[in-house]
Amino acid sequence: MTPLLASIPSPARNVIEIGPLTIYFYGIMIALGVIVAVLVAKRRYERFGGDGELLERVAIWTVLIGFLGARTGYVITHTGDFLDRPWAVFFIWEGGLALYGGLTVGAITAIVLLRKWRGDVFAFGDAVAVGVPLAQALGRIGNYFNQELFGTPSNLPWAVEIDPDIAAAAGYPGYTTFHPTFLYEALWNVFLTAGIILLLERKGKLAKGASIALYLIIYGTGRFLMELLRTDTTFRLLGLSRNGWISAGAVLFGIGMLIYMQRRGEARTLVGPPVFIAPGAETVTVAEAAADGGTDTDEQGSTDPDEAASPS
């Protein structure tokens, strides 16, 4: 094998032990991701004219039920991992969440609650379109601490070092460095998914409901590419993993939704100063919309440099 110029070492430990208490870094990153997603989505939803308290209520149930969906999706596709200790299905801190299971169940939960509590479904979708990929990026850092979701063997300078026993269990005995697909996905989520959505919002290119559609397209494309490198799959059809097929479906659904929303052409109703919405985006205030009888009117947003234009 070609000598490495450099590599990314894996953490020596994935827990913090405080007396009898064991805290997993994976759990910390997941919790931080949830907090970031809710805070960003709340500010954006309020900016879209929605009720922030309503979003918080919906978010609590969406997160809780979404986690159940994510864990269930993982367990039913990795049943062999729990034959010797079935109680471990509850050990979420060890890793093992099926993202698409969580997104699907969470989305259904949010839609049902928003309909029940008279929320704006499309505004909610656009609000989470930036917060969710930021949360996913933080979650992928948790995968790094668990030495999971890595790709095929690699000698690239940024290859990640994986414990030999873990590499052997993944089917690659004798290899020590691999593609850090968790890092690829984290960067993709921050700079391409969230970044492109914010950029197009700033340019006023996206109609109401289009941001969440664009999320499906960009994230789905990135996840499809990651699945070509990942080694943790338990099922393949025509050489493509289960998540690869789901990603392709998400992209197609997102394209259809984006076309529909753009043709529908409903402008966003924006109130207050921009927060986690790129300044310069076309806006229409609630008062203007009411005075205009519901007709969309564009007004240039604030460009105060102190206002958040993009995630950091």
C-alpha positions in Angstrom: 0.0 0.0 0.0 1.2 3.5 -0.7 2.5 5.3 2.4 0.2 7.9 3.8 1.1 11.6 3.6 -1.4 12.2 6.5 -4.6 10.9 7.9 -7.3 11.9 10.4 -7.0 10.0 13.7 -10.1 8.7 15.3 -10.8 9.8 18.9 -9.2 7.6 21.5 -12.6 7.5 23.3 -16.2 8.2 22.6 -17.5 8.8 26.1 -17.1 11.1 29.1 -17.2 9.4 32.4 -18.2 11.5 35.5 -18.4 9.1 38.4 -21.1 6.6 37.7 -22.4 8.7 34.8 -21.3 7.8 31.2 -22.0 10.4 28.6 -21.6 9.5 24.9 -20.2 12.2 22.5 -22.7 10.8 19.9 -25.6 11.7 22.2 -24.1 15.2 22.9 -23.9 15.9 19.2 -27.4 14.6 18.5 -28.7 16.8 21.3 -26.8 19.9 20.0 -28.2 19.2 16.5 -31.8 19.1 17.8 -31.3 22.4 19.6 -29.7 24.1 16.6 -32.5 22.8 14.3 -35.3 24.0 16.5 -33.7 27.4 17.2 -33.0 28.1 13.6 -36.4 26.8 12.4 -38.2 28.9 15.1 -36.6 32.1 14.0 -37.2 31.4 10.3 -40.8 30.4 10.9 -41.5 33.6 12.8 -39.8 35.5 10.0 -42.2 33.7 7.6 -45.1 35.1 9.7 -45.7 32.0 11.8 -46.1 31.5 15.5 -42.8 30.5 17.1 -44.5 28.9 20.1 -46.6 26.8 17.7 -43.4 25.6 16.0 -41.9 24.7 19.4 -44.9 22.6 20.2 -44.8 20.9 16.9 -41.0 20.4 17.0 -41.2 18.6 20.4 -43.5 16.0 19.1 -41.8 15.8 15.7 -38.4 15.2 17.4 -39.7 12.6 19.8 -41.7 10.6 17.3 -39.1 11.1 14.6 -36.4 9.6 16.9 -38.7 6.5 17.3 -39.0 6.3 13.6 -35.3 6.7 13.1 -34.4 4.0 15.6 -37.1 1.6 14.4 -35.9 2.1 10.8 -32.4 1.2 11.9 -33.3 -1.8 14.1 -35.5 -3.5 11.4 -32.7 -3.3 8.9 -30.0 -4.5 11.4 -31.8 -7.2 13.3 -28.6 -9.3 13.4 -26.9 -6.7 15.6 -29.4 -7.3 18.4 -29.8 -11.1 18.5 -27.4 -11.5 21.3 -28.6 -8.5 23.3 -32.1 -7.5 22.2 -32.3 -4.9 25.0 -29.7 -2.9 23.1 -32.4 -1.7 20.7 -33.0 1.1 23.3 -29.3 2.1 23.4 -29.5 5.0 21.0 -26.4 6.6 22.4 -24.3 3.7 20.9 -25.4 4.9 17.4 -27.9 3.5 15.0 -30.5 6.0 13.7 -32.0 5.6 10.2 -32.2 9.2 9.0 -34.8 8.7 6.4 -37.0 6.8 8.9 -36.8 9.7 11.2 -37.4 12.3 8.5 -40.4 10.4 7.1 -42.1 9.8 10.5 -41.2 13.3 11.7 -42.6 14.9 8.5 -45.9 13.0 8.9 -46.1 14.0 12.5 -45.5 17.7 11.7 -48.0 17.8 8.9 -50.7 16.2 11.1 -50.1 18.6 14.0 -49.8 21.7 11.8 -53.2 20.8 10.2 -54.7 20.3 13.7 -53.3 23.4 15.2 -53.8 25.6 12.1 -50.1 26.1 11.3 -48.6 26.8 7.9 -47.2 23.6 6.5 -45.2 25.1 3.7 -43.8 27.8 5.8 -42.8 25.2 8.4 -41.1 23.1 5.7 -39.1 26.1 4.5 -38.2 27.0 8.1 -36.7 23.6 8.8 -35.0 23.4 5.4 -31.9 25.2 6.8 -32.0 23.9 10.4 -32.3 20.2 9.6 -29.1 20.0 7.4 -27.2 21.9 10.1 -28.4 19.3 12.7 -27.5 16.5 10.4 -24.0 17.9 10.1 -23.6 17.9 13.9 -24.9 14.3 14.0 -22.3 13.2 11.6 -19.6 14.5 14.0 -21.1 12.1 16.5 -20.6 9.3 14.0 -16.9 10.2 13.9 -16.6 9.6 17.7 -18.3 6.2 17.2 -16.0 5.3 14.3 -19.0 4.5 12.1 -20.4 5.4 8.7 -17.0 5.5 7.1 -16.4 4.6 3.5 -14.2 2.3 1.5 -10.4 2.1 2.1 -8.5 5.2 1.1 -4.9 6.5 1.2 -6.0 10.1 0.7 -4.4 12.7 3.1 -7.8 13.2 4.7 -8.6 9.5 5.1 -9.8 8.6 8.6 -8.0 6.0 10.8 -10.3 3.3 12.0 -9.6 0.7 14.7 -8.5 -2.6 13.1 -11.2 -4.6 14.9 -13.9 -2.2 13.6 -12.4 -2.3 10.1 -12.3 -6.1 10.1 -16.0 -6.3 11.3 -16.9 -4.1 8.3 -15.3 -6.6 6.0 -11.9 -4.9 5.5 -9.3 -6.7 7.6 -5.8 -5.3 7.1 -7.0 -1.8 6.2 -6.7 1.1 8.7 -7.7 4.2 6.8 -11.0 4.9 5.0 -13.0 7.6 3.3 -14.6 9.8 6.0 -18.0 9.8 4.5 -19.5 11.2 7.6 -17.3 14.3 7.1 -18.2 14.5 3.4 -21.8 14.5 4.3 -21.4 17.0 7.1 -19.6 19.5 4.8 -22.2 18.8 2.1 -25.1 19.7 4.5 -23.5 22.9 5.7 -22.0 24.4 2.5 -24.2 23.0 -0.3 -27.6 22.1 1.2 -28.0 25.0 3.7 -25.7 27.3 1.8 -27.4 27.0 -1.6 -30.9 27.4 0.0 -29.8 30.6 1.7 -28.1 31.9 -1.4 -31.2 31.4 -3.6 -33.5 32.8 -0.9 -31.3 35.9 -0.9 -31.6 36.3 -4.6 -35.4 35.9 -4.3 -35.4 32.8 -6.6 -37.5 30.5 -4.4 -41.3 30.6 -4.0 -43.0 29.6 -0.8 -42.5 25.8 -0.3 -39.5 25.7 -2.6 -36.8 25.7 0.1 -37.8 22.3 1.6 -38.1 20.9 -2.0 -34.6 22.1 -2.7 -33.4 20.5 0.5 -34.7 17.1 -0.7 -32.9 17.5 -4.0 -29.6 18.6 -2.7 -29.4 16.4 0.4 -30.7 13.4 -1.6 -28.1 13.9 -4.2 -25.3 14.1 -1.6 -26.6 11.1 0.3 -26.8 9.1 -3.0 -23.2 9.8 -3.7 -22.2 8.9 -0.1 -23.9 5.6 -0.3 -21.6 4.6 -3.2 -18.7 4.8 -0.7 -20.2 3.7 2.6 -19.5 0.2 3.8 -22.2 -0.2 6.5 -25.1 -1.3 4.2 -26.9 -4.6 4.9 -28.8 -4.7 1.6 -28.1 -3.9 -2.0 -30.2 -4.1 -5.1 -28.5 -3.7 -8.4 -25.4 -2.6 -6.6 -27.2 0.2 -4.8 -28.0 0.3 -1.0 -31.4 0.7 0.4 -30.6 4.3 1.4 -29.3 4.9 -2.1 -32.6 4.0 -3.6 -34.5 6.1 -1.1 -32.2 9.0 -1.8 -32.9 8.7 -5.5 -36.6 8.8 -4.7 -36.2 11.8 -2.5 -34.5 13.7 -5.3 -37.2 12.8 -7.8 -39.9 13.8 -5.3 -38.1 17.1 -4.6 -37.8 17.9 -8.2 -41.5 17.4 -8.7 -42.3 19.5 -5.6 -39.9 22.3 -6.7 -41.5 22.6 -10.1 -44.9 22.7 -8.6 -44.0 25.3 -6.0 -42.2 27.5 -8.5 -45.1 27.4 -10.9 -47.5 28.0 -8.1 -45.4 31.1 -7.4 -46.7 32.0 -3.9 -44.4 34.7 -2.5 -43.1 34.4 1.1 -44.8 36.6 3.7 -41.8 38.0 5.7 -42.1 40.0 8.9 -39.4 41.6 11.1 -35.7 41.7 10.5 -34.1 38.8 8.6 -32.8 36.1 10.9 -31.2 33.0 9.3 -32.7 34.2 6.1 -30.2 35.8 3.7 -30.6 39.6 3.6 -31.7 41.0 0.3 -34.3 38.3 -0.2 -37.6 39.6 -1.7 -40.1 40.2 1.1 -43.7 41.1 1.6 -44.9 42.2 5.0 -48.2 41.0 6.5 -49.6 44.5 6.6 -48.8 45.0 2.9 -50.3 41.7 2.0 -53.5 42.6 3.8 -53.7 46.1 2.4 -53.1 44.7 -1.1 -55.9 42.2 -0.7 -53.6 39.2 -0.7 -51.7 40.3 -3.8 -47.9 39.6 -3.5 -45.8 42.7 -3.2 -42.0 42.7 -3.1 -39.9 44.8 -0.7 -36.1 44.6 -0.3 -35.1 43.0 3.0 -32.7 44.6 5.5 -29.0 44.2 5.0 -27.8 45.0 8.5 -24.4 43.3 8.8 -25.3 42.3 12.4 -28.1 40.1 11.1 -27.3 36.5 10.4 -26.9 35.9 6.7 -25.7 32.3 6.9 -25.0 29.6 9.4 -21.5 29.5 10.9 
